Amino acid sequence: MLTPTRSPRAANAPARPSAPGRPGLQLLALALGFVMATLDVTIVNVAGPRLRTDMGLSLSGLTWVVDGYVLVFASFLLLAGTLANRFGARRIYLAGLALFTAASLLCASAPIPDVLVAGRLLQGAGAALFMPSSLTLLLNAFPEPRQRSRVLGLWAAIVSTAAGLGPLLGGVLVGSLGWRSIFLVNLPVGAVGFVLARRVVAVLPGRPAPLGAVGHVLGLVALAALSYGLIEGPEQGWASPAVLAAFAVALLAGAGFVVRERTGGAAGRVRVLPGDLFADRRFSTANAVGFLFNFGVYGVMFMLALFLQNARGADPVTAGLELLPTQLVWPIGNVLYARLGLRVGNRTALAGALAYAALGMLALGLILSPDLPYWVLAVVLGVLNIGVGIASPALTGALMDAAGPQHANIASATLNANRQVGSLVGIAVMGAVLAGAGDWYTGAAVSFGLAFAAYGAGAALAWAGLRHVPAA
């Protein structure tokens, strides 16, 4: 029986503190942060019309309420990974939970739009702090391969269920209690997560070291400018001066970051990414696959929400209900990974699941027509999304195999940043396709084709690039 490969550097990593008992509570404590962050994205989308009415928000203001969170979250991930290395993963995880929960209270009590936007930006910073740290703490709490595969599957299932239920929960909360309730719901979740993490999650000591401020500034500017351009492009126009300037800044800062990382060690400068991690083909491959994975997943989700309403005449609530069964199969794939990942390894599980999902997207692109019954669309989407559910924890496992415990914080931060950018690019590209296709069915078919290409490329990359190379 094959087990997931372990990085040779993991064997040389410092001994990890043993985690307290109660593994179920540890898993819950480390999943609650992800659940809050995931719910906040989907719930706020549903609340958009009510926010505009009650707060007097312009369309641009609403965009910043929704996407300002994404921009700050993506931009601060690399810095958050380094902070977790320096000050300890649990400490940064708790700080992120506290900031996110306090920012939720600020959003819920916001008297004017500017305060609401500020609260959303702070939520993004809080999420950036706790997301990379949660994966590191999970790796530390469950180091044995068999247990880790099972826990990664369950952890992904909890998060996937939250993502699937988000639009429905948001509709119920907004409809019955008003838009402020979507932020107030974070307060008990955040409090429980904070208390549980303090009690049952082991302390991981930090490793005092310089932060590498210049590298982090370059990375932050590149991610922030790229996120701004992708968020504002559909609103202002892709050729607008602000959007073009944002992409130019992202390109320059990104190039500066890469040059500094490649030459930093020789020049005696502090790197953001450790040299051995930066040079590891498996690490680079996992990040490329993460980008392609989110491109397909979130691009298609964005397209389907519009397609069901504009092409098939569903109202927003009906569209949400029609999407629900196709998304709630993700946890099935997550749980299947718990067995499959251990039997065949993360590389095979990831490549196989993405290839399977790619074939499903190709089939949808070929059979889509105005005469296609909804149930056929739902069944095909549900079946292929089982592959998506397997791929998500397999991708996380593959990254952890490459990074090992020593580099888990910064590796997790890098993967999350790449996946977030993949989501933004996927949404932007699918939106451009729908706008230029001429009719909704052509646009949807092309979007399924793009997802087929993304998943297929991800499968090929995973198979070719995640092969373990023994140390010389």
Residue, then its C-alpha position, 0 to 999 in steps of 0.5 A: m500500500l502506498t502512502p503519501t511521500r514525505s519531504p526529506r527535510a521533514a525528517n530533519a525538522p525540529a521535533r514538534p511539540s505533542a498536541p493535546g488530546r481530543p482530536g475531534l475538538q482540535l479538528l473543529a477548532l482549526a476548521l471554524g476559522f475557515v468556515m467563517a471566512t468561507l461563509d463571509v464570502t458567499i453570504v455577503n454576495v447574497a446580501g448585496p441588494r439589501l445592503r445597497t438599499d439600507m446603506g445607500l451604497s453605490l455599485s462601486g461601494l458595494t463592490w468594495v464591500v464584497d471584494g475589498y475583503v478579497l483584496v486584503f486577504a490575498s495581499f497579506l497571506l505571504l506576510a501572515g505565513t512569515l509572521a506565523n514562522r516568527f511568532g508561532a502558528r497558534r499565536i497568529y491563528l488566535a490573533g487572526l480569529a480575534l481580529f476577524t471576530a472584532a471586525s465582524l462586530l464593526c461591520a454589523s454595527a456600521p452606521i455608514p458605508d465607509v465604516l462597513v468597508a473598513g470592517r471588511l478590510l479588517q476581516g480580510a486581514g484577520a482571515a489572512l492571519f488564521m488561514p495559513s496557520s490553521l493548516t500548519l497546526l493541523l499538520n502538527a496535530f495529526p502527523e501520522p499519515r493515515q490519521r492526517s489523510r482522514v483528518l484532511g478529508l473531514w476538515a475539507a468536508i466541513v469547509s465545503t459544506a459551509a461553502g455549499l450552504g452559504p448562499l442559502l444561509g445568507g438568504v435566510l438570515v437577510g430575509s428574516l433578520g436583516w443584513r447585519s445578521i450575516f456579520l453577527v453570526n460570526l461572533p459566536v463562531g469566532a468566540v467558540g473557535f478562539v476558546l477551543a484553540r486555546r484549550v486543545v491546540a498545541v503551542l508551536p514555538g516561533r523561530p525568531a528571524p528577520l522578516g525580509a521586509v523588502g520582499h514582503v512589500l514587493g509581494l504585497v504590492a504585486l498581489a494587491a495591484l493584481s487583485y485590484g485590477l481583476i476586481e475593478g476591470p469588469e467595473q471600470g473597463w479593462a482598458s481604463p487607466a486605473v486598471l492598466a496602471a494596476f496591472a503594470v504595478a503588479l508586473l513590476a512588483g512581481a518581477g522584483f519579488v522573483v528577482r529578489e527571491r532568486t538572488g537573495g541568498a547569494a546577496g545575503r538578503v532575507r528571502v520570503l520563501p526559503g531557498d530549498l522550498f523556492a527550488d522544490r519542483r513539487f512546491s512550484t507544481a502544487n501552487a500552479v495546480g492550485f491556481l488552475f483548480n480555483f480558476g475552474v471551480y470559482g469561474v464556473m460557480f460565477m458563470l452558473a449563478l448568472f446562467l441559471q438566472n439569465a438563460r433559464g429564467a430562475d429567480p435568485v432564490t431558485a438559482g441558489l436552490e438549483l446550485l445547492p445539490t451540485q455543491l453539497v457533493w463536495p463533502i462526499g469527495n472530501v470524505l472519499y479522499a480520506r481513504l483514497g489519499l492514503r491508498v494511492g498517495n496525494r499525487t495520484a489522487l490529485a491528478g486522477a480527480l482533476a482528470y475526472a472533473a475535466l472530462g465532466m466539464l468537457a461533457l457539459g460543454l458538448i451537451l449543453s443546449p436550451d433543450l437540456p433538462y435541469w436534472v441532467l445538468a445537475v446530475v453531471l455537475g454533481v458527479l464531476n464535483i465529487g472529483v473536485g471534492i477529492a482534489s481539494p484536500a489532495l492538493t493541500g496534502a501534496l503541498m504539505d508533502a513538499a513543504g514539511p513541518q518546517h516550512a508549512n506556514i509560508a507554504s500554506a500562505t503561498l498556496n492560498a495566495n495563488r488559489q485566491v488569484g486563480s479565483l479572481v482570474g477565473i471570475a474575470v475570464m468567465g465574465a469576459v466570455l459571457a459578455g462577448a459570447g453573444d448568447w448565454y448558452t454559447g458563453a456557458a459552453v465556452s466557460f465549461g471548455l475553459a474549466f476542462a482546459a484548467y482541470g486537464a492542465g492541472a491533472a497533467l502538471a500534478w502527475a508530472g511535477l509531484r513525483h517525489v525526488p529522493a535527496a542525493 
